[in-house]
Amino acid sequence: MLEPDIARRCVAALVGVLVAVGASVFASWWISIPDTVPPPRPSSSLPAAPVVQAPAVEAPPSLPLAFRAAAPAPAADPATVPPPASDLARQAHDLETENARLRGRLDDMLSWILDNVRGTYPLPEHQMAHLRMAPVDDNLAVSEDLIQLLRLNEDEINRLDIAFLDSRTVLFEMESEQIQVETPDENQVLLNIPPYSQDGQLVREALYDILAHTLGQARFARFLQVAEEGLEQKFEYFGDVDRTLLFEAIHEPSSGISQLFVRDERAIPNRQDPLRIDIIASERIVDNLPEEYVPYWNWLPESVTGTSRSN
């Protein structure tokens, strides 16, 4: 039988071995526990959604040094890539061509302004409204004042000359068909020209159409503003008046000189008041028959025409 002292030593050694083995097992278990603790399971009866982790992206393998030069370069943004030199040259050519075309149009516009506007209306507009001028001269040709005001060229002058002369000729033919002749005395003759408004207005419309087509609307409007009043006087108001002409031969016994008395009277309807008639009359004593009355020569008796020294 062992001695008590030896038995106690054996038990103490056995306990130390057991403690060392337990500590080793506890340490191994503690190290094996993961760092993250899973979330607590919800109390709902639905199964928990699985946790999906993004796949790890593998880093692209680096190319060997020998193949890096042959690798394609990354594609550049088209907006930042400059166009080829040929495209730039073509665009520059197109821009220069367009600029040349615009400069040509500008030069044409400036030339038109200089030819048609400069000096055309030298007076302010409020003064132009009071300007009046004769449209034709004594020969029914376009007056010089009208030529300068409207900047008429040679072709326009010729066209207006023909239109004025033809219109006055037609009006005189209408007058000739209407003339009534009276001889109150052997030295007097009275010519009455009644109105022929309907036919005369047709002549006016035809003449205005020619003027508008020749001058254009802007200059035609200016023509009516400054010259329509004179046109009506020269063209006997296009048959819208009642006209009376009196020719009387006057003999001076003491001097033996013969002269001619001429009275020209027109009854003109007033445009503002249809019930009003304006009477315009002129009287003169002349040695010769005035030029404006020569077209009526065939209706004058010899006692009257004999006083005209120009005959």
Secondary structure by P-SEA (a helix, b strand, c coil): cccaaaaaaaaaaaaaaaaaaaaaaaaaaaaaccccccccccccccccccccccccccccccccccccccccccccccccccccaaaaaaaaaaaaaaaaaaaaaaaaaaaaaaacccccccccaaaaaabbbbcccccccccaaaaaaacccaaaaaaaaaaaaaaaaaaaaaaaacbbbbcccccbbbbbbccaaaaaaaaaaaaaaaaaaaccaaaaaaaaaccaaaaaaaaccccccbbbbbbbbbbbccccbbbbbbbbbbbccccccccbbbbbbbbbcccccccccccccccccaaaaaacccc
